[in-house]
Amino acid sequence: MSYQPAEEIVDVRAVEMTPLQRMRHSAAHVMAEAVVGLFPEAKLGIGPPIDNGFYYDFDLPRPLTPEDLDAIERGMAESIAADKPFECRPVSAEQARHLFRNQPYKLELIEQFADGPLTVYQHGDFVDLCRGPHVDGTGNLGAFKLTGISGAYWRGDERRPMLQRIYGTMWPSREELQEYLDRIEEAQRRDHRRLGQELDLFSISQRVGPGLVLWHPKGAVIRRVIEDFWRDVHERRRYDLVVTPHVGKADLWQTSGHLGYFRDNMFAPMEVEEQEYFLKPMNCPFHIEIFANRTRSYRDLPMRIGEMGMVYRYERSGVLHGLLRVRGFTVDDAHIFCRPDQIEGEILEVLHLTREILDAFGFSEYKTYLSTRPDKAVGPDALWEQATEALRTALVSTDTSFELDPGGGAFYGPKIDVKILDALGREWQCATIQFDFNNPERFGLSYIGDDNERHQPYMVHRAIFGSIERFFAVLVEHYGGAFPTWLAPVQAIVLPIADRHLEYAQVVGSNLAAAGVRVEVDSRSERLNAKIRDAQMQKVPYMLVTGDREAEAKAAAVRLRTGEDLGSMPLADIANMITADARAKAREPGPAR
């Protein structure tokens, strides 16, 4: 059983829903009806529609089993076949308390919303406190499948009871349901946690601590390749790359505002010589201190400070998820300090850089969002308008289609967010470009202008990957572990047919390594077919078979992980082919078989 935080309930009054959301909301009620049929003493939590389905939380006398899900599905099918109408009726708080007198979680919701209108929905004998809306009757529901069980704290509070959450999905037709289930099955094959174990890329040890990643040799190779590429691109685009400490004094985080806004997500302080120090949750204050270390002239700007900086944030154990949600991670941070006349050019440069990097990793489709000033914000209106217009102009000039997110900016400035689409069409938050009107003022940043007066620089936060850990997880799932050659931890493996061919296989490996290929030699006394199968399971791009004929011809028989046989080739040609393939960067992702 996995554990998920329960969503907070904010209202029980009617809300707008699409027809599919209404169907899924009604399915949650039908599922609850079936659960109560199996467990009459069940205590009911909540049951909303969610992306691709629905769930309902229950307090039950025992843990659920997969067999229980089968029985619940049968109960749901019977209710749907009976076509029971959904009936809504208003109730007073007093009536609701009486109706749900044996349901403590419902009573808590009733007290929360006792001052407003309350409604209940009933189909057959099942009644639930609900804001609606629903379909007309259970017969209007589509094809469904219960997909899993997890734990969820009531109201998302780890101090409250742990409930059992049942997930389900529902679609208008069986064809659409099957398409969805096929996508889920493919997503499970691509799950970075499973592939990380199978391909020996990384692990998370409970002895070390939850959410703290151990990079194994192969995973570390991929990470190094990613970071080297990142550094090469940034140095070429004239970023100053720096290294900063993992901890900082409390006064630094007080000045930056992190202790005021972010303390709950920071690890507990440590005391050194009667001074409190915190593990850093972000890199920006350190980069600000580098900028402020000496007087800057307008001629020094723009100053682009970049770092692969390790940061630490306290995430509750219930939300940790592989590499996607961890407590220690590496942010590909950069902060740009510039003059007002340089804003648009800098944003344009970041957008070009983002495209260059994402294209190299095989992400050619993304969605872009421009987020504007929220209700609570720092900085004058004129500054917000200028910054927002600079972001908009850069997006338009690069022919970037984008959606407006009114009020979605950070309190310290507007931003651009880029969400990449992976091989399964899933969105992942990736690059972000954020103006900051807050920290330059908090830290008293300035530069000397051409008028010999002090001026406050504009500051832009930006990241391309977001974090190396999260981006790595997305890469694993995008490619199903079958990385393009430039990222593959082992680009070629030499497979001697018999033990007598091992000496020549070592020669082949040495020649390829000298040409810059990451190569291994399989020296096991196994049958060739077993070696080929294992290499394919490890998703090695090139398999080089060596036997008597290959040794005599100073060649190797080349097979691809796709199963394609390229035949015998001279060693020099093989090295050229592999290195050329690596230079080409991205490749189209295939199925994760």
N, C-alpha and C positions, 0 to 999 in steps of 0.2 A: 504494500500500500504506500502510495506517495502522499505528501502533505502539501496542501495549498492554503493560502490565507483566504478566508471567506470575505466576499465583498460587503462593504458597509451598505446598509439600507438607508436610503435618504428620503423615501416617500412611499406612501401606499396608495396614492391617488392615481387616477388614470393617466396614461402617457400615450404618446403617439407610437405606433408600431407598424412596420411593414406587414403585409399578409403572411410572409414567411416567419417573421418574429412572433406574430399572433399564434401561428400554428405551433411553433416551438414552445411558446409559453403555455399553451394548452396541453402540450405533450408532457410538460413537467408536472401538471396537475394530475394527468392520467397516470403517470409513473408513481406519484405519491399515493394515489388511490390504490394501486396494485401493492405498494409497500405496506400500507396499512392493512390490506387484506391478508398479507403474510405475517405482519407483526402488529396486532391490534393495539399494543401498548406503545407504539412508536410515537416519539415526540417530534413534531414537524418544525423545521427551520424555514428556509426560503427556497424558491424555485424559479429563477428568472431565465429568460432566453439569453444566449450568448452567441458569439460568432460560431457558426456552423452547428449549433445545437442548443442544448439546455442542460441544467443540472438541478438537483434538489438535495438539501442537506437534512439529515435525519439523526436523531439520538435513538439508538436501537439497543436491544438487550444483549446483542452479541455481534461480533464482526461479520460482515457480509462475505460471501464466497462467490466464485463464478457461477456455481449452480443456482445461487439466489437470483442472479441476474437473469438466468434463463426463465425462472419461475415468474419474475417480475415482467419480463417481456410477454410471457403468455397471458398474464393478467391484463396487460395493456392491450394486447390484441383482442381479447374478449370485450373490453370496454369500447374499443373503437368499432368493433363489429356491431355492438348494441346501439350505436349512434345516439348516445345520451346528450340531450341539449344542455348547453351551458347557460345557467340562469344567474343574473346579477341582482342583488338587492342591497339597499343601504341599511346599515344598522347603527344604533347608538353605541357609545362606548360601553354602557352598561349591558346591552344585549350581547355585544362582542365578548365581554368578559365572561358572561354566563355560557355562551356558546363554546368558548375555548378554555373553559375553566380547568381542563386537564392538560393544557398545552402551554407550558411555561414560556417557551420562546415566542409564541403568538401573543401571550399576555404582555410580554415586554414591549413588543411592537405596538400593541394597543395603547399602552401607557405613553409611548413616545408620540403617537399621533392622535391622542384622545380629543384634542381640541379641534381637529379637522374632520371632514366627512370620512366615514369608513364604509367599506363595501365588502361583501362576501360573494364568492362565486361557488355555485353548486352544480355538479353533474352527477346524476344518480344519487347515491347516499353520501357522496364525498363533498364536504364543505371546507373552503379555505378562505382565510383572510387575504384579500388580494385587491390590487388596484386595477387589474385588467390591463388591456382588453383581451378577449378570447375569440376563438372561432365560434360559429353557431352551435356546433355539436361535435361530439367525438368522432363521428363519421366523416368529418371534414379534414381529419388529420391524414398526413402522408405516410410515406415509408420511413421506418425508424429502426434504430439499432442502439442498444445500450453499449457504451464504449469503455467504461472503466469505473473504478472506485478509488477515492482518495480520502484523506483526512483534511478537515478544515476547521479552524477555530471559529467558534460563534462570534460573529461581528468582526472577524479578522484579528481578534485580541487573544494573544497566547495565554493570557490569564483566565480566559473563559473556557468552557467545556470544548473538547474535541469532538466534532460531529463526523458522521460518515457522509461523504458526498458521492452521489451517483451521477455520472455523466451520460448523456445520450446525444444522438444526432437525429435529425429528421429532415426529409427532403420531399418535395411535391411528388416525385416519382421514384420507382425502384431503380430506374436507370441512373438517375442523379445520385441516389444513395450509394449505388455500387461504385460510381465514379469517385465519390468522396472516400469511400472505404479503400479503394485502390490507392488513392493519393496518400491516405494515412499509412497504408502498408508500406508504400515506397518511402514515406518520411521515416518510418521506424527502421527501415533498412539503412537509411542515411544518418540515423541519430549519431551525433558526434560522440556521445558517451560510449555507445557500443563500439563504434569504429575506433575510437581512441584506445580502447582496450585491445581490440583485435589486431590493430596495426601497431600497437606498442608505442603510442605517441605521448601520452600523459597519464597521470593518475592523481587522485586526491585522497590523501591518507588521513583518517580520523585521528591518528596519533599526532600528526603534524597540526591538523586543525581543519574544520570544514571551510570550504571556499578558498583554500590555499593550494595552488596548483604546483605539482611536481612535473617538470618537463623531462621526459625520457629522451635518450639520444636522438631518436628519429624525429620526435616532435621538436626538439631543440634545433635540429638542422633546418626544418621548415621555418621555424620562427626566425632563425638567423638570416635565412634567405629573404624573408619578408622585410626584416629590419634593415638589411644591407640595401635592398632596393629602395626602401623609404629614404634612407640617408643619402643615397646617390642622387635621387630625384631632388631632394631638398637642398643639397649642396649645390647642385646645378642651378637651382632657382634662387640661390643666394640667401639661404637661411643660415643663421648662426646656430649651430647645434651645441647644446650645453648638457651638463650633468649636475643635478642638484641633490641635496640630502633627502633621506627618507623621513626625517623628523624635523620639527621646527618648534620654537618657543611659543608658549601660549599667547604672548603679546602679538606675535605675527598673525595668528589666526583671529585674534580679537580685532586687529586693524582691518583685516581682509573681510571680516563679517562672518567667517565660517562658524565661529563659536556662537554667534547670535542666531544664525539661520540654519546651521548644519550640524550642531553638536551631537544630536541624537544618532547621527550616522558616522560619528568619529569614534575611534577606539579610545578607551579610558586613558587619561594622561599618565605619564611616568614623571617622577620627580628626580631632578639632577641638580645638586648644589642649591637646593631650595627654590629651584625654578621648575615650572611645569612644562613638559614637552609633549607634543601630540604627533602620532604618525600622520603623515600628510594625506588628506583626502583629495587634494588637487595640487597641481604644479604652479598655478598662476602666481601666487605670492612670491615664489622664488624667482620667477622670471621678471617680475616687477622689481625685485631687489637688484637684479643684475642690471636692468635698465637704469635704476636710480643710483647705481654705484658711483657714477661720475656725471658731470654736467654734459648734457647732450645738446648739440646744435641742430638747427633745421636741416643742415647739410648731412647729418647722420641718419636722417629718416628717409624712407621707412627702415625700421629695425625689426627684423624677423627672427624671433628666438624660438627654436624648436628643441624638443626633447622626447625621447622614449622614456618616460618617467613612471616608475612604479609608485602606485598610490594604494591606500588602504581605506576601506569603508566598512563600517559595521552593517551587515545585512543579516536580518533574522534568518535562522536556519531553515524556516519553512519556505523561504523564497529562493534559496540557493539552487542552482540548476546547472550542473556540469560546468562548462566554461562560459555559459551565457550570463550567469549571475554568480559572482564570486566576491570574496572579501579582499583579495589582493590582486591587482591587475595593472597592466602597463598601458598608459594613455599616450597616444601619438600626438602629444600636445604641441601647439605653437601659439605664440602671442605676437601680434603685429602692433607696433607702435608707430603711428604715422601722423602726418599733418592733414588738416581738413581737405586740402586740394589733392591729396593722394588716395582718398577713400575709395573712389570708384575703381581706380586702377588696381588697388590691392585686392578688392573683392573679386574683380575680374580674373586676376592672377590666381586666386585661390580656387575659383571655379574651374579654370583650365587645369590646374594641378590635380584637383579632385578627379576630373575626367581621365587624365593620363593614368593615374594610379588605379582607379577602379577598372578601367578598360584592360589594363595589364593583367588583372586578376580574373578577367572573364565576366565582369558585371557591366553589361552594356545597357541594361534597362534599370531605370530608377525613377522614383517619384520625388518631386521637390516641393517643399512647402515654405512659404514666406510668412513668418509669424510677427505680428505687429504688437504695439504697446498694450499691456494689460491695464486693468483699472488701477492697480497699485504699482507704481513705477518711480524710479529716481531719474533725475535729469530733466532739463527744460524741454518744452514741447518742440521748440525749433530744432534742437539737437536730435530728437527722435525722428522728426520729419526728414531731416537731412540724411540721417543714417538709413532709414527705411527706404528712402528714394534711391540711395546708393545701391542698396541690395537689389531693389526692383530693376534699376537700370542695368546692372550687371547681368541679371538673369535674362532680361530681354535682349541685350546685345549678344549674348551667347546662344540665342535661340533655345533657351531652356524653358520648357513648359512647366508651369508651377501652379499650385493651388494656394489661395490666400487663407491664412489661419488668423482671423481677427482676434486680437487680445491674447494670442498664444505665445508672445515673446516672454523672455525672462524679465524680472523686475528691473534688471540693470541694462537692458537694451534689446532691440529687435534681432531676429536671427533667421537664417536659412537652415533647414534640415533636409538631408538627402536620405531617402530610404531605398535600399537596393532590392531588386527582385531576384530571387535565386532560381534554380532550375525547376522548382515546383511552383513558381509564381508567388512564393511567400515574401512578404515585406520584412526588411530588417533595418532598423535605425542604424545609420552609419555616419556619414560626414555631417558636421555642423559648423556653422559660421555665425558667431555671436558678437554683437557690439557690446561694449561694457562702458557705461558712463559712471559707474560706481567706484571701482577700484582706483582709477587715476586720481579721483578726488580724495578718496580715503588715504592714499599713500602720498598725496601731494606731488604727483609727478609733473614734470615740466621740461621744456626744452627752450633754448634761446632762439628766437625767430630772427628773420633778416632785419627786423626793426630793433634788435638788441634787447627786446623785452621777453619776459617769461610767458610761455603759453602752455596750456595743458594739452598733451597729445591725445589723439583718439586711440583706443585700445580695442583690438579684435581678438577674441578667443577662436581657435579653429582646430578641429581634428578631422582626419580623413577616415581612419578605421574606427574611431570611438575608443576601442581598447583592442590590444593585440589578442587577448584571450577570446573576446566575443567574436572578433573578425575571424580568428582561426576556426572557431566552432562553425561559423557560417560557411567558411571555405570547405571544411570537411563535409558538411551536409550538401553544399552546392555540387561538389564533385563526387559525392558518395565515397570519399576516400581515394578515388582514382585521380590524383592530382596531375595537372599538366607537368610535363617533363621538368620544367625549370623549378618547380616546387617539390617534386617527388624527393623524399629523403634518400631513396636508393633509385637511381635512374636506370641502372642496368645491373643484371645479375648473370654471372657466368655459370653455366651448368655443365660440368664434365659428365660424359656418358658413363664412364667407369673410373675406378680409382687410378688406373694407369694414365688417364687424361688430365689428372689434377695438376701436374707440373705445368702443362701448356695452358691450362685454365688460369693459373696464377700469372703467367706471362701476359695473357689477354687482359686480365684485371689490371696489371701494372701499366700496360700501354694506355688503357682507357683512363686510368687515374692521372697519368701524366698529361693527358689531353684535357683534364679538367672535369671528367665525368665522375659522378658519385657512384661507385661500383662495389659490388660484393661478389665473392666467389663461394658457391655452395659446395663445401668440401665433404658433405655427408655421404656415407655409403648407402645411398637410397637409389631406387629405380628412377630413371629419367622422368617417367610420367609423374611420379610423386613430386619430384623437384619442380616440374613445370606447374603442377597443380598448386603447390605451396606458393610459388612466385606469383601466380595469378591471384591467389587469395590475399597476398600482401600488396597486390595492385602495382607491381613493378612494371614500368612502361616497356622495358626491353629485356628479353631473355636471350642469351647468347649460348647456344649449344656447341660444345666442342668434343670432337672425336678424332679418330685417326685421320680422316680426310681433311678435316679443318686444320689439324696440326701440321700436316704436310703442306697445305696451301697457305699457311699463316692467315687463316680466315676464321669465321664463326658463322653458324647457321642462326639467323635472326628470326625470333618470334616476338609478336607483340602481345600485350596483355589482353587484347581483344580476341586473340586466337588466330590472327592473321600470320601466315608464314611467309617471310620475305626471302627465304632461301639463304645460301651461303654468300658471304660478302667479305672482302678484304678488311683487315682491321682498321686501316686508315680511313676507309669509306664509312665504316661503322662509327668511328669516333666523330667524323665530320657530320654524319647524319644526326647523331644524338646531340652534339653541341649546337647544331643549327636549330634543331627542334627546341632546345632549351632557350635559345636567344629569341625565339618567336613568342615567348611568354604564353598567353592564355590559349586554352583549347576548349572546345565545346564540351560541357559535361555530359556524361552518358549515364545509363541506368546503374544503380548501386547494387549490382548482382554479385 
